[in-house]
């Protein structure tokens, strides 16, 4: 009998794909199941469709690991005659726990984007957008001199200003601040519709990034102003950026190649879908530096322009954003099927589980959950 539990598998996956790396809107972790239940067999899939849930029960799985959260958007019912509810009922009746690692697995190293980079033929370097664990923020806040001591105390008590073996570390800069309260304001200093100027201090300090939400709350509560002025800058070194966690990857091909050949290489190396891949750019252009982003990646189009890459590989691209991106001088684009860019992650997660829980059988459910099942071209 296996000594491994649902809770143990959750711990292994949380260590590999830290939940703190998930985007703020994401819902990752255990979706259903008892953490104390024993696990002998685990399955992996990109999505938990009804077909995947049925297969998980037929296989006798104790736990199913997926990438896309089943309950990402709010639901008011999991009744068995609703699509999501039917999946949940199928799993619970079949004794299958369900767990999701989503944008945390995208940002982790190794993660979904590292697998995609490997498949398209590049060595994964820096992220397109960093999502750092254990990093530091540098803060700057403006306050009247008479209120500075109290504000600093409250922020220091909440964990700000610690550097190594030193505490209450800060730097102050003196200057003149101004503002004009408008109708509806309730200013602590000055009068509505009158320009207010006063000597102010800018207090700078550092704090762990995981305290950002807490310190923001403390600052707003302790600062006498109705709208305190402050800024936060993420700190990281250029030396660590290549191996930093985050969304997307940038890397180099071993040798430059024609864009047309690279498009074919991507199509050959990703899982097969009905519509394959599509691309834009000069087929004869030589490409070397490549950016990839697993899943829906049009939110990074503006970032890609600044990265100096020759081609961007992602999924779910839309007409207007790509048209505008190209007119702004963006590099070539390869648009893959969402499922194809992320499904290979399942083999990576399988290797992690086999290494950390060798007594558990781990299988990949090979059902293709890409929703597109046909494609056609006009025949003249």
Buried (B, 14 or more C-beta within 10 A) or exposed (E): EBEBBBBBBBEBBBEBBBBBBBEEEBBBBBBBBEEEBBBBBBBBBBBBBEBBBBBBBEBEBBBBBBBBBBBEEEEEEBEEEBEBBBBBBBBBEBBBBBBBBBBBBBBBBBBBBBBBBBBBBBEBBBBBBBBBEEBBBBBBBBBBEEBBEEBBEBBBEBBBBBEEEEEBBBEEEEEEBEBBBEEEBEBEBBEEEEEEEEEBBBBBBBBBBEBBEBBBEBBEEBBBBEEBBBEBEEEBEEEEBEEBBBBBBBBBBEEEBBBBEBBBBBBEBBBEBEBBBEBBBEEEBBBBBBBBBBBBBBEBBEBBBEBEBBBBBBBEBEEEBBEEBBEEEBBBBBBBBBBBBBBBBBEBBBEBBEEBBEEBBBBBBEEBBBEEEEEEEEEE
